């Protein structure tokens, strides 16, 4: 663990505690449009499109409606959309509602390899709020998104997969920093104020992992609170509020308080030369990231051998340490735990169509065949999996006729090595949004796909 006031290394030059915040702040405010490679811009647009789709779908769910009703009661009239609804609120409440909706049904984007961040809720959502309210351009939004992504990724990477081992939900803890970078950029903060925004954000991240043990809706709220908190941090810093320089790497900064065996040198490593935006991973199924590859393997075996769920007597799953320690949930109590469970997600894939998010329902949760198959699953560590959050998985199906079928992989369509085409992303977007007004959904997709050409984001219609 890092001790207070130690030096932080970046390249060959050591940095004193607190300097990393300043370096990240200078990068966030200084990144210009012409420095961002075109492929990075395209990947940023993919994530923004995917986020809006996830928000529109998520906004209709009961737990999201509770948050939206809370915001509607407490917000003054505003100009920022609650996506998928006709409701407009002030920007902090839009961050809360849309952040919670983005993460409302396990549909939001991640990164591969995982570093415990959700760029959808932490970056796209809070970027879109001021872009609407302040009538900003697509180039301003995309530049802010990329700057925030590079800051957020490095903080997650420096945490070294230890936040959730301690018992906190990583995206809720670190997401505030990404939001602070995006919003601070859109509010024209200078480097000193941006560094203060990071200092303030360090006291606003939160989220307990207990939902994975005993259920509850609260996991969805963690990302909304991160977006809301990061927005607050940026605005307070703009107005002169200050925070500690060592909120990241100081004695009581997040890399000490929320983490174990953190790697502070990663905070500024390759800043401006390696674009982590390209590691964006877009989900195919409405379940946890650790289940995406096992579900893909199940579908592959199902198709190759023309199987039905009733043909399968048992399943065995081998994966990374995170699968074994957090996602081997055999008898989930509610939808959140169901979507967090790798065995249950695989059982769903064998009996139903996991590509349709509506499959992840109360009816599925209570299906006796799916529950029995998930309960009987065996989950073990895959010794060849490279790291705690590795996506590498092996799935073995024991059929009722005694046959054993095995498949192994580490990718699915949506990862950086197998990215969705823009057409495939359109299909997902319309699946999540077109149930309300297909013409509006198609128009919004086309506008977001050329976001750099938008002069004023307040002109877009998000009330699908």
C-alpha positions, 0 to 999 in steps of 0.5 A, a space after each residue: 500500500 502507498 504511504 502518505 507523502 511518498 513519491 509517485 513515479 511517472 516515466 523516470 521522474 518521481 512525483 510528490 504526493 498530489 502532483 498526479 492530480 495536477 498532471 491529470 488536471 492539466 491534461 483534462 483541460 489542455 486536450 485539444 480536438 486536433 490531438 485526438 485520433 479519429 478512431 478515438 473519436 469514433 469509439 467515443 461516439 459508440 459509447 455515447 450512442 450505447 449509453 443513450 440506448 441504455 438510458 432510454 431502456 433503463 428509464 422505464 424500469 421500476 427502480 429508475 422511475 423511483 429515482 426520476 420521481 424523486 428528481 421531478 419533485 426536487 429539481 427546479 425547472 431545467 433544460 436537461 433531458 431524462 432520456 426516454 421521457 418528456 421530463 427535463 430537470 436541472 443538470 445535477 438531477 439529470 446526472 442522477 437520473 440518467 446515471 442510474 438509468 444507464 446502469 439500470 439493467 446491466 446494459 452499459 459499456 465497460 472496458 476490456 481488460 476491466 479496471 472497474 469503471 463504467 464510462 457510460 454513466 461516469 462520462 457520457 451521461 454527465 457530458 450530455 447534461 451540460 451539453 444540452 443545458 449550455 447548448 454546446 457543440 458535439 466537438 466540445 462534448 466528444 473532447 470532454 468525454 475523451 479527456 475524462 475517459 483517459 483520467 478515469 481509466 488511469 484511476 481505475 487502473 491504479 486501484 489495481 482491482 482492489 476496491 471491490 475486494 475491500 467491499 466497495 463498488 468500484 464504479 461508484 468510488 472512482 466514477 466521480 473523478 471521470 465526471 468531474 473531469 468531463 463537467 469541469 472541462 465543459 465548464 471551462 475550469 483551469 488546471 488549478 480548479 480542475 485539480 480541486 474538483 478531483 480533490 472534492 470528488 475524492 470525498 463523494 464516491 461511494 457504494 457498498 458491495 452488499 447488494 451482491 450478498 442480500 440483494 436490493 435495487 441500490 447497485 443501480 443508484 451507485 452510478 447515478 450518485 457518481 455522476 451527480 457527485 462528480 458534477 457537484 465537485 466540478 461546479 463547486 471547484 469552479 466557484 472556488 471551493 477547494 479539495 486536498 491535493 492528495 485525494 488520489 495518492 495521499 495518506 488518506 487518498 482513495 488509493 490508500 483508503 479504498 484500495 489494497 496494493 494500489 499502483 499509483 504510478 499508473 495514474 499518469 502512465 503514458 498520458 497523452 500517448 496511449 488512448 484507453 478509450 479504444 478499450 471500450 467494451 460494449 455489452 451484448 447481454 443484460 448481465 454482468 461483464 463476467 458473464 458475457 463470455 460464458 453466455 457467448 460460449 453457451 450460445 455457441 454450444 447450443 447452436 453448434 450441437 442444436 441443443 435445448 435447455 432441457 438437454 442439459 443436466 449440469 454446467 461447470 464454469 471456470 473463470 477469473 478470480 472475480 467470477 469465483 469470489 463475487 459472481 458464483 451466485 447460485 440462488 439469486 433473490 432478485 433481478 439485480 443478483 440474477 444479472 450479477 450471477 454467472 451461473 444463472 446467466 448461463 442457465 438463461 442462455 441455455 433456456 431462453 434468448 439472452 440477446 433480448 434484455 426482456 428475457 432478464 425478468 421476474 418470470 425468468 428469475 422464478 423459472 424452476 428449470 433455470 433455477 435448478 440448473 443454476 443451483 447445480 452449477 460448479 464454478 471454479 478458478 481457471 488457472 490460465 486466466 490472466 488476472 483477477 478480472 480476466 474474461 477468459 472462461 471455460 464452459 462445460 455442459 453435461 448433457 442428459 445423454 451423458 455427453 460432455 461438451 466444452 468450449 473456451 474463450 476470452 472474447 465476445 462481439 463487442 470487445 475491443 478485439 471484436 468491436 461491434 460495427 456501427 450497423 450492429 450498434 444501431 441494431 442494439 440501439 433500436 432494440 433498446 429504444 424503438 419500442 416507443 417511436 422508431 422514427 425518432 429513435 432512428 433519427 437520434 441514432 443518426 445524429 449521435 453517429 455524426 455528433 461532431 457535426 452538431 452545433 447545439 446539443 439542445 436541439 436533439 430530441 431525447 424524449 423517445 
